[in-house]
Amino acid sequence: MDAYPVAKGHTLVVPKAHRTDIFDCTPEEVADLWALVRKVKEKLDEELHPDGYNVGTNVGAASGQTVFHCHVHVIPRQRGDAADPRGGVRRVRKPDVDY
């Protein structure tokens, strides 16, 4: 689970091998990572029944990456959790972000 979740169920998928970011992973590691993202999504579907998801990763400090180990955010979303969800992750929880 994310230490600073922007929504209930916000989960990180992290490869065991140290990779700085997703572009540092081998094609096989990327495939395994996305397979695990799907499993996490299925588990969150069972537990939380979200209406949608934001899924993503930050690459480099300029993107906001602060932990330089590859990880993918899986963020369950509910209708109404943001007044206007258009723009996706840029507006996932505007009051919770400092930009």
Backbone as a ProteinNet text record, in pm:
[ID]
protein_1_A
[PRIMARY]
MDAYPVAKGHTLVVPKAHRTDIFDCTPEEVADLWALVRKVKEKLDEELHPDGYNVGTNVGAASGQTVFHCHVHVIPRQRGDAADPRGGVRRVRKPDVDY
[TERTIARY]
85.3	0	89.8	40.9	116.2	118.7	233.5	246.3	170.6	146.4	74.4	-35.6	-136.5	-237.7	-321.4	-355.4	-446.2	-589.2	-607.9	-740.3	-731.1	-842.9	-846.4	-806.5	-712	-666.5	-547.9	-499.1	-383.8	-268.8	-226.1	-127.2	-8.8	109.4	229.3	268.7	304.5	358.5	506.5	592.7	736.3	811.7	898.6	978.6	1082.4	1118	1218.6	1357	1391.1	1522	1524.9	1637	1644.4	1655	1558.9	1558.3	1517.9	1585.2	1557.7	1417	1373.7	1240	1198	1078.9	1024.8	1108.2	1174.7	1256.9	1389.8	1421.8	1542.9	1516.3	1389.3	1350.6	1370.6	1394.6	1400.6	1258.3	1243.7	1109.1	1034.7	1107.1	1044.4	996.4	1076.1	1035.5	913.5	908.3	791.8	667.4	679.7	565.8	519.9	614.8	580.2	516.1	569.1	515.1	369.7	339.7	202	109.2	162.9	80.1	40.7	133.4	103	8.5	22.7	-71.4	-213.1	-229.3	-361.6	-413.5	-326.2	-368.8	-410.2	-334.9	-369.6	-505.4	-527.5	-655.7	-770.4	-751.9	-856.9	-886.8	-783	-801.5	-875.2	-836.8	-904.2	-1049.2	-1074.1	-1212.1	-1297.4	-1242.7	-1315.9	-1341.8	-1241.5	-1250	-1324	-1301.7	-1350.2	-1454.6	-1463.9	-1558.6	-1548.3	-1428.1	-1413.9	-1481.4	-1506.7	-1567	-1461.7	-1336.8	-1228.7	-1094.5	-988.9	-852.5	-767.1	-667.8	-552.6	-436.6	-358.1	-242	-126.2	-14.2	97.2	224.5	327.9	459.6	526.1	608	685.2	827.8	887	1023.1	1106.8	1198	1287.6	1232.4	1323.6	1284.9	1194	1214.9	1132.6	986.4	960.4	822.6	759.1	840	790.4	836.2	917.6	966.9	1053.8	1022	1100	1165.2	1112.4	1172.4	1228.4	1360.1	1422.9	1443.4	1331.1	1318.4	1187.2	1189.2	1071.1	949.1	837.7	710.9	596.6	486.3	367	255.3	190.2	77	-50.6	-128.5	-261.6	-358	-436.3	-520.2	-667.3	-741.6	-884.8	-956.7	-1055.7	-1132.8	-1281.1	-1350.5	-1495.4	-1560.6	-1676.7	-1751.2	-1770.8	-1742.9	-1762.8	-1645.1	-1535	-1421.7	-1343.6	-1371.5	-1317.5	-1431.1	-1443.1	-1552.7	-1550.5	-1433.7	-1419.4	-1297.5	-1316.7	-1202.2	-1128.4	-1179	-1108.6	-965.8	-873.9	-732.6	-663.6	-741.2	-684.2	-590.5	-469.4	-376.4	-337.9	-350.4	-317.2	-415.4	-533.2	-635.2	-697.5	-626.3	-684.9	-737.9	-662.9	-706.2	-636.9	-677.4	-611.2	-585.3	-678.1	-649.6	-533.2	-501.8	-397.7	-260.3	-252.9	-123	-80.3	49.4	104.9	145.2	66	94.5	-32.4
-118	0	124.2	227.9	352.8	416.6	468.4	531.5	663.7	726.7	854.1	842.9	761	732	854.4	864.6	970.5	919.1	789.1	728.3	596.8	553.6	425.5	314.2	230.6	120	152.8	276.5	317.1	221.2	149.5	42.9	68.3	29.5	35.3	-106.2	-122.7	-249	-223.4	-301.7	-274.9	-402.8	-397.1	-516.7	-541.2	-666.6	-699.9	-649.9	-666.9	-621	-468.9	-412.4	-265.7	-214.6	-133.4	-61.9	80.4	176.9	316.8	356.5	308.7	341	234.8	247.5	144.4	126.6	233.3	223.9	154.7	133.1	61.5	-89.1	-128.8	-270.2	-342.2	-472.1	-553.8	-573.5	-610.2	-637.2	-743.2	-843.8	-948.2	-891.5	-804.9	-742.6	-653.2	-580.9	-496.5	-583.2	-694.4	-785.8	-838.9	-879.7	-929.5	-820.3	-699.5	-586.6	-561.5	-560	-533.9	-649.7	-771.9	-886	-869.6	-821.2	-799.8	-680.5	-577.1	-465.2	-518.2	-608.3	-666.6	-743.6	-821.2	-896.5	-802.4	-695.6	-596.6	-535.7	-501.4	-444.9	-541.3	-668.2	-767.7	-778.1	-774.2	-779.1	-654.6	-538.2	-414.7	-413.8	-472.2	-485	-562.2	-673	-756.4	-683.2	-608.9	-545.8	-412.4	-330.5	-192.9	-159.1	-240.3	-217.1	-75.4	-31.9	104.8	121.4	246.6	279.6	298.7	314.9	335.1	330.7	354.3	350.7	456.7	504.2	571.9	476.5	453.9	365.7	441	450.5	522.6	513.8	571.4	573.4	705.6	753.5	875.4	835.1	906.7	875.8	1002.8	1005.4	1119.3	1225.9	1301.9	1405.3	1509.5	1540.9	1642.1	1600.1	1469.3	1418.7	1408.8	1429	1415.2	1288	1206.2	1084.2	1122.6	1068.5	1095	969.5	853.7	725.4	666.3	656.4	615.9	464.9	397.2	253.3	239.1	165.8	151.9	112.2	178.5	139.9	196.6	124.3	164.3	187.6	302.3	336.1	278.5	210.1	161.1	230.3	323.9	409	387.7	320.8	302.6	436.9	454.6	579.2	548.4	637	627.3	748.2	729.1	843.4	943	1068.8	1172.5	1197.7	1118.9	1144.2	1269.1	1318.9	1446.5	1516	1645.2	1719.7	1706.7	1708.9	1698.8	1612.1	1482.3	1392	1403.9	1487.5	1501.3	1546.4	1491.2	1520.4	1411.8	1314.8	1197.2	1228.2	1173.9	1185.7	1330.2	1416.9	1557.2	1619.7	1557.3	1615	1511.5	1401.4	1291.2	1337.6	1413.8	1465.2	1600	1698.4	1828.4	1882.1	1871.4	1923.2	1850.9	1729.6	1651.1	1669.7	1739.3	1756.7	1902.6	1923.3	2056.6	2120.3	2095.9	2157.6	2180.8
0	0	0	-65.2	-69.9	69.4	109.5	240.9	248.2	133.8	126.7	21.9	49	-53.3	-89.4	-217.5	-261.7	-269.2	-248.8	-246.6	-170	-114.3	-44	-140.6	-98.5	-181.2	-270	-268.1	-349.6	-321.1	-424.3	-410.1	-501.5	-456.3	-539.3	-578.9	-704.7	-754	-781.3	-713.3	-713.6	-750.1	-851.1	-880.9	-771.7	-752.5	-651.4	-691.3	-819	-866.7	-865.6	-821.3	-821.4	-964.5	-1000	-1127.7	-1094.1	-1151.4	-1120.4	-1161.4	-1277.1	-1326.9	-1427.4	-1481.1	-1570	-1696	-1740.6	-1861	-1835.3	-1709.3	-1669.9	-1659.2	-1667.7	-1657	-1789.8	-1780.1	-1901	-1953.5	-2081.2	-2132.6	-2050.5	-2001.8	-1921.1	-1787.5	-1726.7	-1600.2	-1619.3	-1729.7	-1757.8	-1773.5	-1844.9	-1862.2	-1726.4	-1641.9	-1508.3	-1423.3	-1432.7	-1358.2	-1395.6	-1525.8	-1569.7	-1537.7	-1535.9	-1494.2	-1346.9	-1264.8	-1124	-1105.6	-1187.7	-1184	-1206.8	-1302	-1329.8	-1208.4	-1142.5	-1024.1	-911	-892.2	-789.6	-822.2	-947.7	-991.3	-961	-989.8	-964.2	-814.6	-731.3	-585.8	-536.3	-587.6	-549	-597.9	-714.4	-763.8	-663.7	-613.5	-517.5	-386.1	-339.6	-208	-207.9	-311.1	-307.7	-413.9	-517.8	-627.2	-683.2	-722.2	-772.8	-909.2	-941.9	-1070.8	-1179.2	-1140.9	-1236.5	-1167.6	-1243	-1191.5	-1258.4	-1185.6	-1243.3	-1221.5	-1326.1	-1318.8	-1383	-1310.4	-1370.4	-1291.5	-1351.3	-1291.5	-1323.8	-1232.3	-1254.8	-1290.4	-1384.8	-1429.5	-1421.3	-1325.1	-1309.7	-1217	-1159.4	-1064.4	-1127.7	-1254.3	-1320.3	-1330.5	-1323.5	-1329.9	-1192	-1089.4	-953.4	-884.8	-952.4	-888.7	-769.5	-653.3	-532.8	-477.4	-513.3	-475.4	-604.4	-613.4	-737.6	-743.9	-728.7	-749.3	-825.7	-932.6	-1017.3	-934.4	-960.6	-899.7	-982.6	-981.9	-1055.3	-954.6	-964.8	-879	-938.4	-857.3	-894.9	-798.5	-852.8	-768.7	-802.8	-714.7	-738.1	-731.4	-817.2	-819.7	-806.4	-741.1	-725.1	-790.5	-850	-901.8	-788.8	-816.1	-717.1	-624.8	-635.1	-545.8	-586.4	-703.9	-751.2	-825.3	-805.7	-867.9	-1019.6	-1079.5	-1224.4	-1252.9	-1276.7	-1291.5	-1425	-1516.1	-1644.2	-1618	-1691.7	-1669.6	-1589.8	-1540.8	-1474.9	-1361.1	-1366.8	-1255.3	-1226.6	-1323	-1296.8	-1199.9	-1186.6	-1101.3	-1009.1	-985.1	-909.4	-774.3	-702.6	-571.7	-552.8	-628	-627	-486.5	-392.3	-257.3	-188.9	-233.7	-167.7	-229.3	-341.5	-407.7	-401.2	-403.9	-385.1	-518.5	-622.5	-753.6	-828.6
[MASK]
+++++++++++++++++++++++++++++++++++++++++++++++++++++++++++++++++++++++++++++++++++++++++++++++++++

